[in-house]
C-alpha cells in the first residue's frame, strides 16, 4: 500500500524501489545461514526483516535447526508498523490514488 501511494506521486518509483529492494533479497539469508556470517556484518544483517522470515521458514521445515538469531517479535512489529503506515497513507492520499492517470 505504501508503494501504491508513492507510485501515485512519483511515476518512476517502482524502478527506484526495485534498485533498493534487490540488496535486501541478496542479504536475506537465502543462500547462507546467518550463523556463517562474521560478527560485525551479522549485526547489520539482523536489521533486515526478510532475514528473520527466511529463518522462520527454515525452522518450520527443518526441526533440528538452531536459529539463535531469530526474533519473531521483530518481524511481527515491523509488519504491523508497515501495515499501519500503509493504511494511513492510503487514507490520506485516497483521492490521488483513485484518480485516473
The first five atom37 places (N, CA, C, CB, O) and aatype in JSON, in Angstrom:
{
  "aatype": [20, 20, 20, 20, 20, 20, 20, 20, 20, 20, 20, 20, 20, 20, 20, 20, 20, 20, 20, 20, 20, 20, 20, 20, 20, 20, 20, 20, 20, 20, 20, 20, 20, 20, 20, 20, 20, 20, 20, 20, 20, 20, 20, 20, 20, 20, 20, 20, 20, 20, 20, 20, 20, 20, 20, 20, 20, 20, 20, 20, 20, 20, 20, 20, 20, 20, 20, 20, 20, 20, 20, 20, 20, 20, 20, 20, 20, 20, 20, 20, 20, 20, 20, 20, 20, 20, 20, 20, 20, 20, 20, 20, 20, 20, 20, 20, 20, 20, 20, 20, 20],
  "atom_mask": [
    [1, 1, 1, 1, 1],
    [1, 1, 1, 1, 1],
    [1, 1, 1, 1, 1],
    [1, 1, 1, 1, 1],
    [1, 1, 1, 1, 1],
    [1, 1, 1, 1, 1],
    [1, 1, 1, 1, 1],
    [1, 1, 1, 1, 1],
    [1, 1, 1, 1, 1],
    [1, 1, 1, 1, 1],
    [1, 1, 1, 1, 1],
    [1, 1, 1, 1, 1],
    [1, 1, 1, 1, 1],
    [1, 1, 1, 1, 1],
    [1, 1, 1, 1, 1],
    [1, 1, 1, 1, 1],
    [1, 1, 1, 1, 1],
    [1, 1, 1, 1, 1],
    [1, 1, 1, 1, 1],
    [1, 1, 1, 1, 1],
    [1, 1, 1, 1, 1],
    [1, 1, 1, 1, 1],
    [1, 1, 1, 1, 1],
    [1, 1, 1, 1, 1],
    [1, 1, 1, 1, 1],
    [1, 1, 1, 1, 1],
    [1, 1, 1, 1, 1],
    [1, 1, 1, 1, 1],
    [1, 1, 1, 1, 1],
    [1, 1, 1, 1, 1],
    [1, 1, 1, 1, 1],
    [1, 1, 1, 1, 1],
    [1, 1, 1, 1, 1],
    [1, 1, 1, 1, 1],
    [1, 1, 1, 1, 1],
    [1, 1, 1, 1, 1],
    [1, 1, 1, 1, 1],
    [1, 1, 1, 1, 1],
    [1, 1, 1, 1, 1],
    [1, 1, 1, 1, 1],
    [1, 1, 1, 1, 1],
    [1, 1, 1, 1, 1],
    [1, 1, 1, 1, 1],
    [1, 1, 1, 1, 1],
    [1, 1, 1, 1, 1],
    [1, 1, 1, 1, 1],
    [1, 1, 1, 1, 1],
    [1, 1, 1, 1, 1],
    [1, 1, 1, 1, 1],
    [1, 1, 1, 1, 1],
    [1, 1, 1, 1, 1],
    [1, 1, 1, 1, 1],
    [1, 1, 1, 1, 1],
    [1, 1, 1, 1, 1],
    [1, 1, 1, 1, 1],
    [1, 1, 1, 1, 1],
    [1, 1, 1, 1, 1],
    [1, 1, 1, 1, 1],
    [1, 1, 1, 1, 1],
    [1, 1, 1, 1, 1],
    [1, 1, 1, 1, 1],
    [1, 1, 1, 1, 1],
    [1, 1, 1, 1, 1],
    [1, 1, 1, 1, 1],
    [1, 1, 1, 1, 1],
    [1, 1, 1, 1, 1],
    [1, 1, 1, 1, 1],
    [1, 1, 1, 1, 1],
    [1, 1, 1, 1, 1],
    [1, 1, 1, 1, 1],
    [1, 1, 1, 1, 1],
    [1, 1, 1, 1, 1],
    [1, 1, 1, 1, 1],
    [1, 1, 1, 1, 1],
    [1, 1, 1, 1, 1],
    [1, 1, 1, 1, 1],
    [1, 1, 1, 1, 1],
    [1, 1, 1, 1, 1],
    [1, 1, 1, 1, 1],
    [1, 1, 1, 1, 1],
    [1, 1, 1, 1, 1],
    [1, 1, 1, 1, 1],
    [1, 1, 1, 1, 1],
    [1, 1, 1, 1, 1],
    [1, 1, 1, 1, 1],
    [1, 1, 1, 1, 1],
    [1, 1, 1, 1, 1],
    [1, 1, 1, 1, 1],
    [1, 1, 1, 1, 1],
    [1, 1, 1, 1, 1],
    [1, 1, 1, 1, 1],
    [1, 1, 1, 1, 1],
    [1, 1, 1, 1, 1],
    [1, 1, 1, 1, 1],
    [1, 1, 1, 1, 1],
    [1, 1, 1, 1, 1],
    [1, 1, 1, 1, 1],
    [1, 1, 1, 1, 1],
    [1, 1, 1, 1, 1],
    [1, 1, 1, 1, 1],
    [1, 1, 1, 1, 1]
  ],
  "atom_positions": [
    [[0.82, -1.19, 0.0], [0.0, 0.0, 0.0], [0.86, 1.25, 0.0], [-0.93, 0.0, 1.19], [0.52, 2.26, -0.63]],
    [[1.97, 1.19, 0.69], [2.86, 2.34, 0.7], [3.42, 2.59, -0.69], [4.0, 2.13, 1.71], [3.52, 3.74, -1.13]],
    [[3.77, 1.53, -1.4], [4.28, 1.68, -2.76], [3.21, 2.24, -3.7], [4.78, 0.35, -3.29], [3.54, 3.0, -4.61]],
    [[1.96, 1.89, -3.5], [0.88, 2.41, -4.34], [0.77, 3.92, -4.16], [-0.46, 1.72, -4.0], [0.64, 4.65, -5.15]],
    [[0.83, 4.39, -2.93], [0.71, 5.82, -2.67], [1.91, 6.57, -3.24], [0.59, 6.08, -1.15], [1.75, 7.6, -3.89]],
    [[3.11, 6.04, -3.02], [4.3, 6.72, -3.54], [4.29, 6.69, -5.06], [5.58, 6.05, -3.01], [4.69, 7.67, -5.69]],
    [[3.83, 5.59, -5.66], [3.75, 5.48, -7.12], [2.78, 6.5, -7.71], [3.34, 4.07, -7.52], [2.98, 6.98, -8.82]],
    [[1.73, 6.84, -6.97], [0.78, 7.82, -7.49], [1.36, 9.23, -7.55], [-0.47, 7.82, -6.64], [0.91, 10.06, -8.33]],
    [[2.37, 9.5, -6.72], [3.02, 10.81, -6.74], [4.28, 10.82, -7.62], [3.37, 11.23, -5.34], [4.54, 11.81, -8.3]],
    [[5.04, 9.74, -7.61], [6.28, 9.62, -8.39], [6.16, 8.41, -9.31], [7.54, 9.48, -7.45], [6.18, 7.27, -8.85]],
    [[6.02, 8.66, -10.59], [5.71, 7.58, -11.53], [6.87, 6.62, -11.76], [5.29, 8.16, -12.84], [6.64, 5.51, -12.24]],
    [[8.08, 7.0, -11.44], [9.23, 6.11, -11.6], [9.6, 5.39, -10.3], [10.43, 6.89, -12.11], [10.69, 4.84, -10.19]],
    [[8.71, 5.4, -9.35], [9.03, 4.86, -8.03], [9.33, 3.37, -8.06], [7.89, 5.13, -7.08], [10.22, 2.92, -7.34]],
    [[8.63, 2.6, -8.86], [8.85, 1.15, -8.84], [10.24, 0.78, -9.36], [7.78, 0.44, -9.68], [10.81, -0.21, -8.92]],
    [[10.79, 1.55, -10.26], [12.16, 1.31, -10.71], [13.15, 1.6, -9.58], [12.5, 2.18, -11.95], [14.1, 0.85, -9.36]],
    [[12.91, 2.7, -8.88], [13.78, 3.05, -7.74], [13.63, 2.02, -6.63], [13.45, 4.46, -7.22], [14.62, 1.62, -6.02]],
    [[12.4, 1.6, -6.36], [12.16, 0.61, -5.31], [12.83, -0.72, -5.65], [10.65, 0.4, -5.11], [13.35, -1.39, -4.76]],
    [[12.82, -1.08, -6.92], [13.49, -2.32, -7.33], [14.99, -2.27, -7.07], [13.24, -2.58, -8.79], [15.59, -3.28, -6.69]],
    [[15.59, -1.12, -7.29], [17.03, -0.99, -7.03], [17.34, -1.07, -5.53], [17.55, 0.34, -7.59], [18.38, -1.59, -5.14]],
    [[16.43, -0.56, -4.69], [16.66, -0.62, -3.25], [16.3, -1.98, -2.64], [15.87, 0.47, -2.56], [16.92, -2.4, -1.67]],
    [[15.32, -2.65, -3.2], [14.89, -3.91, -2.61], [15.74, -5.09, -3.06], [13.46, -4.18, -2.96], [15.75, -6.13, -2.38]],
    [[16.46, -4.97, -4.17], [17.31, -6.08, -4.62], [18.38, -6.44, -3.6], [17.97, -5.73, -5.95], [18.56, -7.63, -3.33]],
    [[19.11, -5.48, -3.02], [20.08, -5.86, -1.99], [19.43, -6.49, -0.75], [20.88, -4.64, -1.56], [20.05, -7.33, -0.09]],
    [[18.2, -6.11, -0.44], [17.53, -6.76, 0.7], [17.33, -8.24, 0.44], [16.17, -6.08, 0.98], [17.48, -9.06, 1.34]],
    [[16.98, -8.59, -0.8], [16.81, -10.0, -1.13], [18.14, -10.73, -1.17], [16.1, -10.15, -2.48], [18.23, -11.89, -0.76]],
    [[19.19, -10.07, -1.65], [20.51, -10.7, -1.69], [20.98, -11.04, -0.27], [21.54, -9.77, -2.39], [21.5, -12.13, -0.03]],
    [[20.79, -10.1, 0.65], [21.27, -10.29, 2.02], [20.19, -10.8, 2.96], [21.82, -9.0, 2.55], [20.27, -10.57, 4.17]],
    [[19.19, -11.5, 2.43], [18.12, -12.01, 3.29], [18.4, -13.42, 3.8], [16.82, -11.99, 2.53], [17.54, -14.0, 4.47]],
    [[19.53, -13.97, 3.5], [19.88, -15.28, 4.05], [19.32, -16.44, 3.28], [19.42, -15.37, 5.44], [19.15, -17.52, 3.84]],
    [[19.03, -16.26, 2.01], [18.51, -17.37, 1.21], [19.62, -18.36, 0.89], [17.87, -16.86, -0.09], [19.41, -19.57, 0.94]],
    [[20.81, -17.85, 0.57], [21.9, -18.72, 0.15], [22.89, -19.04, 1.26], [22.64, -18.08, -0.99], [23.85, -19.77, 1.03]],
    [[22.68, -18.52, 2.45], [23.61, -18.77, 3.55], [22.85, -18.69, 4.86], [24.79, -17.77, 3.53], [21.75, -18.13, 4.93]],
    [[23.44, -19.23, 5.89], [22.89, -19.12, 7.24], [23.49, -17.91, 7.93], [23.16, -20.42, 8.06], [24.67, -17.61, 7.73]],
    [[22.71, -17.21, 8.72], [23.28, -16.05, 9.44], [24.4, -16.42, 10.39], [22.19, -15.34, 10.21], [25.24, -15.58, 10.71]],
    [[24.43, -17.67, 10.85], [25.5, -18.1, 11.75], [26.85, -18.14, 11.04], [25.18, -19.47, 12.32], [27.89, -18.08, 11.7]],
    [[26.85, -18.24, 9.71], [28.1, -18.34, 8.95], [28.71, -16.97, 8.65], [27.85, -19.08, 7.66], [29.85, -16.89, 8.2]],
    [[27.98, -15.91, 8.88], [28.45, -14.56, 8.57], [29.29, -14.07, 9.75], [27.26, -13.59, 8.29], [28.91, -14.28, 10.9]],
    [[30.43, -13.42, 9.48], [31.25, -12.89, 10.58], [30.49, -11.86, 11.42], [32.53, -12.26, 10.03], [29.55, -11.22, 10.95]],
    [[30.9, -11.73, 12.65], [30.17, -10.95, 13.65], [29.87, -9.5, 13.27], [30.94, -10.96, 14.91], [28.72, -9.1, 13.43]],
    [[30.78, -8.69, 12.79], [30.37, -7.3, 12.55], [29.31, -7.16, 11.47], [31.57, -6.46, 12.17], [28.46, -6.27, 11.55]],
    [[29.33, -8.03, 10.47], [28.35, -7.95, 9.39], [27.01, -8.56, 9.81], [28.87, -8.66, 8.15], [25.95, -8.12, 9.34]],
    [[27.05, -9.55, 10.67], [25.83, -10.21, 11.12], [24.92, -9.24, 11.86], [26.16, -11.41, 12.01], [23.7, -9.3, 11.71]],
    [[25.49, -8.37, 12.66], [24.7, -7.41, 13.41], [23.9, -6.5, 12.49], [25.59, -6.57, 14.31], [22.74, -6.19, 12.77]],
    [[24.5, -6.07, 11.38], [23.79, -5.22, 10.42], [22.76, -6.01, 9.65], [24.78, -4.57, 9.46], [21.69, -5.49, 9.33]],
    [[23.06, -7.24, 9.35], [22.12, -8.06, 8.57], [20.87, -8.41, 9.37], [22.8, -9.34, 8.1], [19.81, -8.64, 8.79]],
    [[20.99, -8.46, 10.69], [19.83, -8.81, 11.51], [18.79, -7.71, 11.55], [20.28, -9.13, 12.91], [17.7, -7.93, 12.08]],
    [[19.08, -6.53, 11.02], [18.07, -5.48, 10.9], [17.14, -5.73, 9.72], [18.74, -4.13, 10.74], [16.09, -5.09, 9.62]],
    [[17.49, -6.64, 8.83], [16.67, -6.97, 7.67], [15.55, -7.92, 8.11], [17.54, -7.61, 6.53], [15.84, -9.04, 8.52]],
    [[14.28, -7.5, 8.04], [13.21, -8.39, 8.47], [13.05, -9.6, 7.58], [11.91, -7.64, 8.52], [12.55, -10.63, 8.02]],
    [[13.47, -9.51, 6.32], [13.38, -10.67, 5.43], [14.3, -11.8, 5.89], [13.74, -10.27, 3.99], [13.99, -12.97, 5.68]],
    [[15.41, -11.45, 6.51], [16.31, -12.46, 7.05], [15.61, -13.29, 8.12], [17.58, -11.8, 7.62], [15.77, -14.51, 8.17]],
    [[14.85, -12.64, 8.98], [14.12, -13.34, 10.04], [13.0, -14.19, 9.45], [13.56, -12.34, 11.06], [12.72, -15.28, 9.96]],
    [[12.36, -13.72, 8.39], [11.29, -14.5, 7.76], [11.88, -15.76, 7.13], [10.55, -13.66, 6.69], [11.28, -16.83, 7.22]],
    [[13.04, -15.65, 6.5], [13.69, -16.83, 5.92], [14.09, -17.8, 7.03], [14.94, -16.42, 5.08], [13.97, -19.01, 6.87]],
    [[14.57, -17.27, 8.15], [14.92, -18.15, 9.27], [13.68, -18.84, 9.83], [15.62, -17.34, 10.38], [13.76, -19.99, 10.26]],
    [[12.53, -18.15, 9.83], [11.29, -18.78, 10.29], [10.88, -19.92, 9.37], [10.17, -17.74, 10.38], [10.45, -20.97, 9.85]],
    [[11.02, -19.73, 8.06], [10.73, -20.81, 7.12], [11.66, -21.99, 7.32], [10.83, -20.31, 5.7], [11.22, -23.14, 7.3]],
    [[12.94, -21.72, 7.52], [13.89, -22.81, 7.77], [13.54, -23.57, 9.04], [15.32, -22.26, 7.85], [13.62, -24.8, 9.08]],
    [[13.16, -22.84, 10.08], [12.8, -23.5, 11.34], [11.54, -24.34, 11.17], [12.6, -22.47, 12.45], [11.36, -25.34, 11.86]],
    [[10.65, -23.93, 10.25], [9.45, -24.71, 10.0], [9.71, -25.99, 9.22], [8.45, -23.88, 9.27], [9.04, -27.0, 9.44]],
    [[10.67, -25.96, 8.32], [10.97, -27.14, 7.51], [11.94, -28.1, 8.18], [11.53, -26.7, 6.18], [11.79, -29.31, 8.07]],
    [[12.94, -27.56, 8.86], [13.97, -28.39, 9.48], [13.81, -28.29, 10.99], [15.4, -27.95, 9.04], [14.1, -27.25, 11.58]],
    [[13.35, -29.35, 11.61], [13.02, -29.3, 13.03], [14.26, -29.23, 13.91], [12.2, -30.51, 13.41], [14.17, -28.8, 15.06]],
    [[15.42, -29.64, 13.4], [16.62, -29.66, 14.24], [17.52, -28.45, 14.02], [17.4, -30.92, 14.0], [18.65, -28.44, 14.5]],
    [[17.05, -27.45, 13.3], [17.89, -26.27, 13.07], [17.84, -25.36, 14.3], [17.42, -25.5, 11.79], [16.79, -25.14, 14.9]],
    [[18.99, -24.84, 14.65], [19.08, -23.91, 15.78], [19.15, -22.5, 15.23], [20.33, -24.22, 16.69], [20.16, -22.1, 14.65]],
    [[18.09, -21.75, 15.4], [18.06, -20.38, 14.91], [18.19, -19.44, 16.12], [16.75, -20.09, 14.1], [17.2, -18.95, 16.66]],
    [[19.43, -19.21, 16.51], [19.69, -18.39, 17.69], [19.31, -16.93, 17.48], [21.15, -18.49, 18.07], [18.94, -16.24, 18.43]],
    [[19.41, -16.47, 16.25], [19.21, -15.05, 15.97], [17.8, -14.73, 15.5], [20.19, -14.6, 14.93], [17.52, -13.58, 15.16]],
    [[16.92, -15.7, 15.49], [15.55, -15.48, 15.05], [14.79, -14.66, 16.11], [14.83, -16.83, 14.79], [14.77, -15.01, 17.29]],
    [[14.18, -13.58, 15.64], [13.41, -12.72, 16.53], [12.02, -12.53, 15.91], [14.12, -11.33, 16.77], [11.83, -11.66, 15.05]],
    [[11.06, -13.33, 16.35], [9.71, -13.26, 15.77], [9.0, -11.97, 16.16], [8.89, -14.47, 16.21], [8.17, -11.47, 15.4]],
    [[9.3, -11.45, 17.32], [8.68, -10.19, 17.73], [9.11, -9.04, 16.82], [9.03, -9.86, 19.18], [8.32, -8.13, 16.54]],
    [[10.35, -9.07, 16.36], [10.84, -8.05, 15.45], [10.09, -8.12, 14.12], [12.36, -8.2, 15.22], [9.69, -7.09, 13.57]],
    [[9.88, -9.32, 13.6], [9.17, -9.49, 12.33], [7.73, -9.02, 12.46], [9.22, -10.96, 11.87], [7.22, -8.31, 11.59]],
    [[7.07, -9.42, 13.53], [5.68, -9.01, 13.74], [5.58, -7.5, 13.94], [5.09, -9.74, 14.96], [4.67, -6.87, 13.4]],
    [[6.5, -6.92, 14.69], [6.48, -5.48, 14.93], [6.7, -4.68, 13.65], [7.54, -5.12, 15.94], [6.0, -3.7, 13.41]],
    [[7.67, -5.1, 12.84], [7.92, -4.39, 11.58], [6.73, -4.56, 10.63], [9.21, -4.92, 10.91], [6.36, -3.61, 9.94]],
    [[6.14, -5.74, 10.6], [4.98, -5.98, 9.73], [3.8, -5.11, 10.13], [4.58, -7.46, 9.77], [3.14, -4.53, 9.27]],
    [[3.53, -5.02, 11.42], [2.42, -4.19, 11.88], [2.7, -2.72, 11.6], [2.17, -4.41, 13.39], [1.8, -1.99, 11.18]],
    [[3.92, -2.28, 11.82], [4.28, -0.89, 11.55], [4.11, -0.55, 10.07], [5.72, -0.62, 11.99], [3.56, 0.5, 9.75]],
    [[4.56, -1.42, 9.18], [4.43, -1.17, 7.75], [2.96, -1.19, 7.33], [5.23, -2.22, 6.94], [2.55, -0.39, 6.48]],
    [[2.17, -2.08, 7.91], [0.74, -2.1, 7.57], [0.03, -0.84, 8.05], [0.07, -3.34, 8.19], [-0.78, -0.28, 7.32]],
    [[0.32, -0.39, 9.26], [-0.32, 0.82, 9.78], [0.07, 2.03, 8.95], [0.06, 1.04, 11.26], [-0.78, 2.87, 8.64]],
    [[1.34, 2.14, 8.59], [1.78, 3.26, 7.74], [1.1, 3.18, 6.38], [3.31, 3.25, 7.56], [0.67, 4.2, 5.83]],
    [[0.98, 1.97, 5.81], [0.32, 1.81, 4.53], [-1.15, 2.18, 4.58], [0.46, 0.39, 4.06], [-1.65, 2.87, 3.69]],
    [[-1.85, 1.74, 5.61], [-3.27, 2.1, 5.77], [-3.45, 3.61, 5.94], [-3.88, 1.36, 6.97], [-4.35, 4.21, 5.36]],
    [[-2.58, 4.23, 6.75], [-2.68, 5.67, 6.97], [-2.41, 6.45, 5.68], [-1.7, 6.12, 8.07], [-3.11, 7.41, 5.37]],
    [[-1.4, 6.04, 4.94], [-1.11, 6.72, 3.68], [-2.24, 6.54, 2.67], [0.19, 6.2, 3.1], [-2.54, 7.46, 1.9]],
    [[-2.85, 5.37, 2.65], [-3.97, 5.15, 1.73], [-5.15, 6.04, 2.1], [-4.39, 3.67, 1.74], [-5.84, 6.54, 1.21]],
    [[-5.4, 6.25, 3.38], [-6.49, 7.13, 3.79], [-6.2, 8.58, 3.45], [-6.74, 6.98, 5.28], [-7.1, 9.32, 3.04]],
    [[-4.95, 9.0, 3.63], [-4.59, 10.38, 3.36], [-4.62, 10.68, 1.86], [-3.21, 10.69, 3.93], [-5.09, 11.73, 1.44]],
    [[-4.12, 9.76, 1.06], [-3.97, 10.01, -0.38], [-4.99, 9.22, -1.21], [-2.56, 9.65, -0.83], [-4.69, 8.86, -2.35]],
    [[-6.15, 8.96, -0.68], [-7.15, 8.16, -1.37], [-7.55, 8.77, -2.71], [-8.38, 7.99, -0.49], [-7.63, 8.05, -3.71]],
    [[-7.79, 10.05, -2.75], [-8.24, 10.69, -4.0], [-7.14, 10.68, -5.06], [-8.67, 12.13, -3.73], [-7.42, 10.47, -6.24]],
    [[-5.92, 10.89, -4.65], [-4.8, 10.89, -5.6], [-4.59, 9.49, -6.17], [-3.51, 11.38, -4.93], [-4.29, 9.34, -7.35]],
    [[-4.76, 8.47, -5.33], [-4.56, 7.09, -5.78], [-5.68, 6.67, -6.73], [-4.5, 6.14, -4.59], [-5.43, 5.97, -7.71]],
    [[-6.9, 7.09, -6.45], [-8.04, 6.66, -7.26], [-8.23, 7.44, -8.56], [-9.27, 6.75, -6.45], [-8.96, 6.98, -9.44]],
    [[-7.61, 8.59, -8.7], [-7.79, 9.36, -9.92], [-7.05, 8.67, -11.08], [-7.29, 10.82, -9.73], [-5.96, 8.15, -10.9]],
    [[-7.66, 8.69, -12.27], [-7.03, 8.02, -13.41], [-5.77, 8.77, -13.85], [-8.03, 7.92, -14.6], [-5.68, 9.99, -13.72]],
    [[-4.82, 8.02, -14.36], [-3.57, 8.63, -14.79], [-3.6, 8.99, -16.26], [-2.41, 7.7, -14.53], [-2.62, 9.52, -16.78]]
  ]
}
